């Protein structure tokens, strides 16, 4: 009996070692999956935020176009369309924003002009543009993902003449361009809108569907979309990550500018991208998108997201002032004075010291 027990001891020790190896192996794999998911998700969040801020900056600048204001005041939608289409062509020629569209609405939510088509002025938009409620109440610019005839990233800015809002200008992009940019860095994106919104997003009715969702970006990978269809959606939506056949899928909710859930984003991380991130090569995500000057700016943004300003829109207005023609900057200057007078002395000093200008600052704040 004693001899039999002695023979069992090595077996028990071996079993314990194997169990420990399996336990720590599973734990390490779980930790690695979480690490890769966090890196990819953060990169996606930064990329999406960049698109929102970029569109908002452009809409803010376009809202000060004097010729466009004149066309709106004189109700000349033909001239309005011409101005917007010419601006759109310039963006396509000189920037990376190849699919950006511009449109202007009147202050009672009727279409005034679009850059991509003419002859549709006077169409009522109020019946499906409830996202305009907040901006019409506050007259504050906004940028986010919204539903129109399609799901888009959209920045909306009031157009002012003196103290009167005469309309709203919008810069609009599909999410396909964002998907292309992510693909160039080894990440596949699926933008999935809830099926219930197809009544409004009528131009998406022929798009592919998965479960209770419709695919928004038509340039999504067919291969990984079929893989996504084969997964347990219940598991993916509850755990937010699912590693299957060497591909990591990451799930996160998608909201509009007012916090209303529109659907979900799903990221697919192929094996080669997964390996690079897991082996600490993920820094290439960060470095290839930012110069050294940009990097210091990102660090500042972590510490003070608005760079000393109370709101992002305040920062955008002040930073745009030097870029505008003198005649276009008058109204922005007046609005800047209006909100800056509510900042205390310490906040104003902080803004001046953290600005990027190389001018020497001498004097006192009054």
N, C-alpha and C positions, 0 to 999 in steps of 0.2 A: 504493500500500500504506500509505504514511504517512498519507495523507488518510483512508483507510478506518479506520485505528486512531484517528485524531483524532475521527472521527464516533462511534466506539464508546465513547469516554471519557464523554460525557454520559449515555449509556445505562447504563454501569456504575455511575456515580455515582447515577443515579436509582434503579437496582435496589437499590443499597446503602441508600439512604434509605428506600425502601419496605420493605425487609427489616427495617431498624431500627425503623420505625414499627410494623410487624406484631409484631415481637419484644416491644417495650416495651408495646404495647397488650395482648398476651396476658399479659405479666407483671403489668401493672397489674390486669387482670381477675382473675387468679389471686390476687393479694394482696387484692383487694377481697372476693372470695368467702371467703377465709380469715378476714378481719376480721369479716365479717357472721356467719360460722359460729361464731367464738369468742364474739362478743357474745351470740348467741342461746343457745349452749350454756351459758355462764356464768349467764345469766338462768334457764334451765331448772334447772340444778343448784341454784341458790339457792332456787328455788320448791319443789323436791322436798325439799330439806333442811329448809325451813321446815315442811312438812307432817309430816315425821318428828319434829321436835323438838316441834311443837305436840301431836301425839298422845301423845308420851312424857310431856309435862308433865301432860296431862289424866289419863293412866293413873296417874301417880305420886300425884296428888291423890286420885283415886278409890280408890286402894289403902288409904287411911287412913280410909275411911268406916266408922264404928263400927257402924252398923246392918247394913251388908253383912257385916262380920266376924262379927257375932252370928248372922246367918242361916246363914253357912257353918259355923260351929261347931255349930249346932243342926241342920244338914243340912236346912234348910227352903228348898227350891228355889222354892216358891211366893212366899215373901216376897222371895227373891233376885231373881226375875224382876220383881216389882213395883218393887223399888228401882231396878233397872237401867233399866226402861222409863220410870220417872218422870225419871231423870237424863237419859236420851236425849231425852225431850220438851223438857226445859229447854234442852238444847244447841240443838235445832232452833228453839226459840222465841227465844232470846236471842243466838245466835251465828251465824256464817256456815257452821258445820259441819252442813249439812243432811242429809248421808247417813251420819253417824258411827254406828256400832253398838258395843255393849259386850257382852262376854261374860266369864264367870268359869269357870275350870277348877279342879278339885280338884288336890291335889299329886301325884296318880297319873295325871293326864291323862284324867280323865273330865269331861264337860260338867256344870257345876253349874247355870248359868242364862244366858239370853241376854236382851238388851233387846228384840229384835224378834220373838220367838216363845216360847211356853211349851210345856211337855209333852215336852221333849227331854232332860231331865236324865238323867244316867247313861249317855249315849251315849259309847262309848270314842273318844278322839281320838288315841290313841298310834299307831295304825296308819298315819296319814299326817302326823302332826305331829312329824317328826324335828327340826324347827327348835327344838323345846323342849329338846333335849338339853343345849345349852350353858347355858341359863338355869337349868336344874334342877341343874346341876353347880356353877355359880358363884353363883346367886341374885342376879345382877346384871341390872337392867332392860335391855331392848334395844328398838330400833325399826328397822324396815326393811321392804322389800318381801318378802312371803312368799306361798306357795301354800297355800290351803286348798281349800274348795269353789270359790273364785274367787281370782284374783290380786288382792291388796290391799296397802295400806300398813297395817302392824300394829305397835302398841307393846305390849309384854308386860312386866308388872311383878309381882314377888312380893308377896303379901299376908302381912304379918307379924303375929303376936301374940307379944309378948316375943321369944324367940329362935327361934320356930317359924314356918315357912312353912306356911300352911294352904290356900293356893291361889294362883292367878295370874289377874290381871285384864288384859283386853286391850281397847284402843280400836282400832277398825278402820274403814278408809275405802276405798272404791273409788278408782281413779285417774281416774274420770270428772270429779270436781270439779276436780282439778288441770288436766285438759284444758280445762275450761270457763274457768278463770282464765287459762290461757295464750292461749286463743282471744280473750279480751277484750283482749289485748295484741298480737294479730296473729300468733300462732304456733299452728300446728296440731300436735297430738300424736298419735302412734300408739304404743300400748303393745303390743308383740308378744311373746307367750310361746311358748317351744318347744312344738311339738305333743306331744312325749313326756310332758308333764306333764298332759295332758288326762285321764288315768286318775284323777288326784287332783282336778283342777279340773273336776269333772263338770258344774257349772252353766255352763261355757263351751263345751260341745260343739257348740252350735248357732251359735256366733259365726263371723263371717267368717274365712277363712283366706287366707294369702298365703305361698307357698313352704312352708317348714318351720315356719311360725309361725301362731298363732291370735291374732286381734285381741282385746285385753282390754277396752278402753274402747269401749263400744257407741255413744257419742256422737261418735265420730271422724267427720271430714268425709268424706262419700261421694265428693265430687268429687276431693279430693286422694288418697284411698285408691285410686281407680281410676288416677290418675296414677302413684302409687307402684307399682302392679302392673305398669305398662308399662315400668318402668325395668330396667336391668341390675343385678340384685341383687348379682352378683359384683363389679361395679365399686363399687357403693355400700358394700358390706361391707369391701372392701379399702382404698378411699380415704377412707371415712367421710364424704365430702361429694360431692354430685352436683348440678350446676346444669343444669336441663333445662327448656326452654320458660319461662324467666323465673321458675322456682320453684326455690329451693334446698332440697335434702333433706340432713339431717344425721343420721348414724347413730352410736349409741353403745351399748355393751353394758349389760345390766341384770343386777344381782347382788342376791342376798338378803343378810341381815345377817351371814351366815357366809362371804361371798365366792363363793358358788356361782352360776354363770351361769344365769339363768332365761330369758333371751331378749334382746331389744333394744328401745331407744327409737328412734323416728324422728321428727324434727321437720321440718315443712314450712314454709318461709318464703315466703309469697306475695309478688308483685312490690311491692305498696305498702309492706309491712313491710321488705322488702329495701332499698328506696330510702331509707327513713327511717334505717335503720342505716348504710347506706353513706355518707349525707350528714351523718354525725355527729349525727343527731337521736336516736341510741340512748340518750341520757341519760334520755329519758322512761321507759324501762324501769325505770331505777333510782329516779328521783325520785318517781314516782307511787306507789311502794310503801313509801317510808320518809319519816318526818318528820325534821326537822333533828336531833332528839335521837337518833333511830334511826341516822342517818348516823354520828354520832360513835361509837355503839356498834358499828357495822359496822367502822369503822376499827380500833377496839380488838380486834375479833375477828380481823382479819387479823394483827395483831401477836401476840396471845395468844388462840388459838381457844377456850380454856376459861376465859378471864378470870382466870388465876392458879391455877385449880384443876387438879389432875392429871387428872381425868376429867370429862366432861360430866355424868354422873349425880351426881357430888358437888355440882356447881354447882346442878343442878336441885333437889336435896333442900334445900340451904341457902336458895335463893331462894323455895321454896314455904313455908318455915316461917312467915313473917309472914302468909301468906294463909289458914292453917288455923285452925280453932277450937282453943282451948286443949287440950281433951280429945283432939283428933285429932293434935296436934303432938308429943305425948310421945315416941312411938316414933321419929319422924323426928329429934328432938333427940338421942336416945340414939345413933342410927346416925351422925348428923353428928359427935358427939363421938368416936365410934370411929374414923372415918377422918381427922378433922382432927388428932387427936393424933399422927399420923404425918407431918404437915407440919412443916418447920423454921420458925424464927422469921421468916426473910426472906419465905417463901412466904405466911405468915399476914398479915404486914404488907401485902404486895402485894394480897392479897384484900380487906383492909379498905379500902385506899386507892382501889381500883378499883371498889368497890361503889357502887351508885346512890343509896344512902340519903343524905339531907341532914343527918343527925345529926352533931354534932361528936364526933370520936373523941378521948378523953382517957384516958391510962393507959398501962400497959405489958402486953405479951404475956407470960404466964407459961407 
